């Protein structure tokens, strides 16, 4: 194999772009663009050997990934107007509830809505009122009211 035809590089580029749809992280996209670029250069310079084609593909991929990361590093992430939008547990912070089960050794259960959640807090008997003050993982932190 002395070289790949331009259309073969174009197919390689399109395959990587299709892979990007199924893989997170925006990495395959740069391989795809490099494949398309290499195909364009091979179309313009059809006598280019396979070594130069692979070198062009590799260098353009690495450079595009580094350029993209450099640009992303200088651009701050947008601030959400509602940071709790996808955190359904945070809506419970500040609410007060009555314990149906005691908190023993700092651990208990609390019924919220249609579910039962693990809570952490001071030992309290059933019937005590607690306030949810925070979240640790999928456990609520509570204090006595």
VMD Tcl script that draws the C-alpha trace (Angstrom):
set ca {
  {0.00 0.00 0.00}
  {1.71 3.16 -1.22}
  {-1.01 5.63 -0.31}
  {-4.67 6.02 0.42}
  {-6.96 7.75 -2.02}
  {-8.56 11.03 -0.96}
  {-12.00 9.41 -0.77}
  {-10.67 6.81 1.69}
  {-9.52 9.62 3.99}
  {-12.91 11.26 3.59}
  {-14.61 8.03 4.67}
  {-12.25 7.76 7.66}
  {-13.15 11.34 8.61}
  {-16.88 10.72 8.32}
  {-16.59 7.50 10.38}
  {-14.89 9.42 13.19}
  {-17.54 12.15 13.04}
  {-20.27 9.52 13.30}
  {-18.46 7.97 16.28}
  {-18.49 11.38 17.95}
  {-22.28 11.23 18.05}
  {-22.13 8.10 20.21}
  {-19.13 8.98 22.42}
  {-18.95 11.83 24.92}
  {-16.03 14.19 25.22}
  {-15.58 15.76 21.76}
  {-12.47 13.74 20.91}
  {-13.49 11.75 17.84}
  {-14.60 15.01 16.22}
  {-10.98 16.14 15.92}
  {-9.96 12.83 14.36}
  {-12.83 13.26 11.91}
  {-11.83 16.80 10.94}
  {-8.23 15.64 10.52}
  {-9.37 12.80 8.27}
  {-11.34 15.25 6.12}
  {-8.37 17.65 6.02}
  {-6.03 14.84 5.02}
  {-8.49 13.80 2.31}
  {-8.57 17.36 0.96}
  {-4.77 17.60 0.90}
  {-4.46 14.19 -0.79}
  {-7.01 15.35 -3.37}
  {-4.88 18.44 -4.06}
  {-1.57 16.47 -3.95}
  {-2.41 12.97 -5.20}
  {1.24 11.80 -5.29}
  {1.65 12.14 -1.50}
  {2.99 8.92 0.04}
  {1.31 7.02 2.86}
  {3.94 8.12 5.40}
  {3.23 11.80 4.73}
  {-0.52 11.17 4.78}
  {-0.36 9.46 8.16}
  {1.98 12.17 9.46}
  {-0.42 14.89 8.28}
  {-3.37 13.10 9.87}
  {-1.53 12.57 13.17}
  {-0.11 16.07 13.45}
  {-3.38 17.77 12.52}
  {-5.25 15.64 15.07}
  {-2.84 16.42 17.91}
  {-2.69 20.12 17.06}
  {-6.45 20.46 16.82}
  {-6.98 18.70 20.17}
  {-4.42 20.92 21.90}
  {-5.86 24.08 20.29}
  {-9.38 23.11 21.34}
  {-8.30 22.43 24.93}
  {-6.40 25.70 25.08}
  {-9.43 27.63 23.85}
  {-11.74 25.81 26.29}
  {-9.43 26.54 29.21}
  {-9.59 30.28 28.57}
  {-13.39 30.29 28.26}
  {-15.26 29.95 31.58}
  {-18.20 27.60 31.88}
  {-21.56 29.37 31.71}
  {-23.29 29.95 35.03}
  {-26.70 28.35 35.27}
  {-29.57 30.62 36.30}
  {-30.96 27.65 38.26}
  {-28.07 25.52 39.61}
  {-30.48 23.16 41.39}
  {-32.44 22.35 38.24}
  {-31.17 18.75 37.94}
  {-30.54 18.18 41.64}
  {-33.86 17.04 42.98}
  {-32.50 16.52 46.51}
  {-31.53 20.17 46.99}
  {-35.17 21.27 47.02}
  {-35.57 19.54 50.41}
  {-32.87 21.62 52.15}
  {-34.45 23.79 54.83}
  {-37.62 21.71 55.10}
  {-38.77 20.40 58.46}
  {-40.16 16.90 58.95}
  {-41.24 14.62 61.77}
  {-39.30 11.37 62.21}
  {-41.34 8.17 61.96}
  {-38.24 6.15 62.86}
  {-35.51 7.09 65.35}
  {-32.00 8.16 64.40}
  {-29.67 5.62 66.01}
  {-25.86 5.92 65.98}
  {-26.18 8.96 63.74}
  {-28.14 7.16 61.01}
  {-31.85 6.92 60.28}
  {-34.56 6.92 57.62}
  {-36.94 9.68 56.59}
  {-40.03 9.43 54.40}
  {-40.11 12.19 51.78}
  {-42.70 12.21 49.06}
  {-43.02 8.68 47.72}
  {-39.57 7.51 48.90}
  {-37.54 6.77 51.97}
  {-34.12 8.39 52.32}
  {-31.14 7.75 54.57}
  {-30.45 10.60 56.97}
  {-27.45 11.48 59.13}
  {-27.68 13.50 62.29}
  {-27.79 13.42 66.08}
  {-29.53 10.50 67.76}
  {-33.21 11.38 68.12}
  {-36.33 9.39 69.03}
  {-39.23 8.81 66.64}
  {-41.62 11.77 66.62}
  {-38.85 14.37 66.81}
  {-38.86 17.26 64.38}
  {-35.78 17.64 62.17}
  {-34.63 20.17 59.59}
  {-32.72 19.08 56.50}
  {-29.52 21.13 56.42}
  {-27.48 19.50 53.67}
  {-26.76 16.60 51.36}
  {-23.84 14.17 51.37}
  {-24.05 11.92 48.31}
  {-27.63 10.65 48.42}
  {-28.04 11.08 52.18}
  {-29.61 14.05 53.93}
  {-27.92 15.77 56.84}
  {-30.43 16.77 59.51}
  {-30.49 18.66 62.80}
  {-33.02 18.75 65.61}
  {-35.55 21.57 65.53}
}
mol new
graphics top color blue
foreach p $ca { graphics top sphere $p radius 0.5 }
foreach p [lrange $ca 0 end-1] q [lrange $ca 1 end] { graphics top cylinder $p $q radius 0.2 }
display resetview
